[in-house]
Amino acid sequence: MDRPMDVGDLVGAFFGTLFVVLNAGLLGPVGHVVAALVALACGVTVVVAYRRARRGTGDAGMFPLTRSYRLIVTVEVVALFGGAILLGRLAPQFSVPWVVLVVGVHFLALARWWLVGARPFLVLGAVLTVVALARAAVAAVGGPASAPTAAFVAGVGAGVVMLGGTTPRAIRSLRGA
């Protein structure tokens, strides 16, 4: 049996949807809209499953906001914005891969210092890190002209990974409800 839906599922679905919506432009106007709608449908499915799972329990499904959690998220936010701003000016092809890398490393850190050994975080962090590094390697070869492709592959790839980690559980939760 899956663990109950929690706030982490909402966060993952939100950012997964955001990654797809913001980075699917290479699919063309119609493809972008279709990808965005599919991502939004996945996000809404997670929200509905979360709300149903929490209805009547009075439990918000919150996770412990410990000192280590707050520190990891603070470092993540500084790295995200600082790196994205700097790379946006100096090497735009690395901006989205950087964001995905920071998010991936953040999950690895959460698994190491917050929810020690949390397998879903380890897997998600490892996959996102590999996606980011692979795309960054291609961006290094392709130069600034590869920025749209880098954003598409890293951004949509990250979105698919994050939605792929939350949506199936949400569907199973809704079927069992």
C-alpha positions as CSV (number, residue, x, y, z in Angstrom):
1,M,0.0,0.0,0.0
2,D,1.2,3.5,-0.9
3,R,1.9,6.0,1.8
4,P,-0.9,8.6,2.2
5,M,-0.8,11.6,-0.1
6,D,1.1,14.5,1.6
7,V,2.2,18.1,1.0
8,G,5.3,16.8,-0.7
9,D,3.1,15.3,-3.4
10,L,1.5,18.8,-3.9
11,V,4.9,20.4,-4.2
12,G,6.2,17.8,-6.6
13,A,3.0,18.1,-8.8
14,F,3.1,21.9,-8.8
15,F,6.8,22.1,-9.8
16,G,6.5,19.2,-12.3
17,T,3.6,21.0,-13.9
18,L,5.5,24.3,-13.9
19,F,8.6,22.6,-15.5
20,V,6.5,21.3,-18.4
21,V,4.4,24.4,-18.9
22,L,7.4,26.7,-19.0
23,N,9.7,24.5,-21.1
24,A,7.6,22.6,-23.7
25,G,7.8,25.4,-26.3
26,L,9.9,23.3,-28.7
27,L,6.8,21.2,-29.3
28,G,5.3,24.1,-31.3
29,P,2.1,26.0,-30.3
30,V,-0.3,23.0,-30.4
31,G,2.2,20.6,-28.8
32,H,3.0,23.1,-26.1
33,V,-0.7,23.5,-25.2
34,V,-1.3,19.7,-25.3
35,A,1.8,19.1,-23.0
36,A,0.7,21.9,-20.7
37,L,-2.9,20.5,-20.5
38,V,-1.6,17.0,-19.8
39,A,0.7,18.3,-17.1
40,L,-2.1,20.4,-15.6
41,A,-4.4,17.3,-15.6
42,C,-1.7,15.4,-13.7
43,G,-1.3,18.3,-11.2
44,V,-5.1,18.5,-10.7
45,T,-5.3,14.7,-10.2
46,V,-2.7,15.0,-7.4
47,V,-4.6,17.9,-5.7
48,V,-7.9,16.0,-5.8
49,A,-6.2,12.8,-4.4
50,Y,-4.6,14.9,-1.7
51,R,-7.8,16.6,-0.7
52,R,-9.7,13.3,-0.6
53,A,-7.1,11.6,1.4
54,R,-7.1,14.5,3.9
55,R,-10.9,15.1,4.0
56,G,-12.2,14.7,7.5
57,T,-9.0,13.7,9.1
58,G,-7.9,17.2,10.2
59,D,-4.4,16.1,9.2
60,A,-2.8,18.4,6.6
61,G,-0.2,15.8,5.6
62,M,2.6,18.0,6.6
63,F,6.1,16.8,7.0
64,P,8.5,17.9,9.8
65,L,9.9,21.3,9.1
66,T,13.1,20.7,11.0
67,R,16.2,22.8,11.0
68,S,17.9,20.6,8.4
69,Y,14.9,20.9,6.1
70,R,14.9,24.7,6.4
71,L,18.6,24.8,5.8
72,I,18.5,22.6,2.7
73,V,15.6,24.6,1.2
74,T,17.3,27.9,2.0
75,V,20.5,26.8,0.2
76,E,18.4,25.5,-2.7
77,V,16.5,28.8,-3.1
78,V,19.8,30.8,-3.0
79,A,21.5,28.5,-5.5
80,L,18.4,28.4,-7.8
81,F,18.0,32.1,-8.1
82,G,21.7,33.1,-7.9
83,G,22.7,30.5,-10.4
84,A,19.8,31.1,-12.8
85,I,20.4,34.9,-12.8
86,L,24.1,34.5,-13.4
87,L,23.8,31.8,-16.0
88,G,20.9,33.7,-17.7
89,R,23.4,36.5,-18.4
90,L,26.6,34.5,-19.1
91,A,25.5,31.1,-20.5
92,P,21.7,30.8,-21.0
93,Q,21.9,27.3,-22.3
94,F,22.8,26.2,-18.7
95,S,20.0,28.0,-16.9
96,V,17.3,25.3,-17.0
97,P,19.8,22.4,-16.5
98,W,21.1,24.4,-13.5
99,V,17.7,24.6,-12.0
100,V,17.1,20.9,-12.5
101,L,20.5,20.1,-11.0
102,V,19.8,22.2,-7.9
103,V,16.4,20.5,-7.5
104,G,18.0,17.1,-7.9
105,V,20.8,17.7,-5.4
106,H,18.2,19.2,-3.0
107,F,16.3,15.9,-3.0
108,L,19.6,14.0,-2.4
109,A,20.3,16.3,0.5
110,L,16.8,15.8,1.9
111,A,17.3,12.0,1.8
112,R,20.7,12.3,3.4
113,W,20.0,14.8,6.2
114,W,16.3,15.2,6.6
115,L,14.4,12.0,6.0
116,V,17.4,9.8,6.2
117,G,17.4,7.1,3.5
118,A,14.1,8.1,2.0
119,R,14.2,6.0,-1.2
120,P,11.8,8.1,-3.2
121,F,14.0,11.2,-2.6
122,L,17.1,9.3,-3.4
123,V,15.7,8.0,-6.7
124,L,14.1,11.4,-7.7
125,G,17.3,13.3,-6.8
126,A,19.5,10.9,-8.7
127,V,17.3,10.9,-11.8
128,L,17.0,14.7,-11.9
129,T,20.7,15.1,-11.4
130,V,21.5,12.7,-14.3
131,V,18.9,14.6,-16.5
132,A,20.5,17.9,-15.6
133,L,24.1,16.8,-16.1
134,A,23.4,15.0,-19.4
135,R,21.7,18.1,-20.7
136,A,24.4,20.4,-19.4
137,A,27.0,18.3,-21.3
138,V,25.1,18.7,-24.5
139,A,24.6,22.5,-23.8
140,A,28.4,22.8,-23.3
141,V,29.0,21.4,-26.8
142,G,26.0,23.3,-28.4
143,G,26.8,26.7,-26.9
144,P,24.2,29.4,-26.5
145,A,22.2,28.3,-29.6
146,S,21.3,25.1,-27.6
147,A,19.4,27.1,-24.9
148,P,15.9,26.2,-26.2
149,T,16.8,22.5,-26.5
150,A,18.5,22.5,-23.1
151,A,15.4,24.1,-21.6
152,F,13.1,21.6,-23.3
153,V,15.1,18.4,-22.4
154,A,16.0,19.4,-18.9
155,G,12.8,21.2,-18.0
156,V,10.2,18.9,-19.6
157,G,12.3,15.9,-18.5
158,A,12.3,17.1,-14.9
159,G,8.5,17.8,-15.1
160,V,7.8,14.3,-16.5
161,V,10.0,12.8,-13.7
162,M,8.2,14.7,-11.0
163,L,4.7,14.2,-12.3
164,G,5.6,10.6,-12.9
165,G,6.4,10.2,-9.2
166,T,3.2,11.8,-8.0
167,T,0.4,11.1,-10.5
168,P,0.4,7.3,-10.5
169,R,0.2,7.3,-6.6
170,A,-2.6,9.9,-6.8
171,I,-4.6,7.7,-9.3
172,R,-4.1,4.6,-7.1
173,S,-5.2,6.7,-4.1
174,L,-8.4,7.8,-6.0
175,R,-9.2,4.3,-7.1
176,G,-8.9,3.1,-3.5
177,A,-11.0,5.9,-2.1
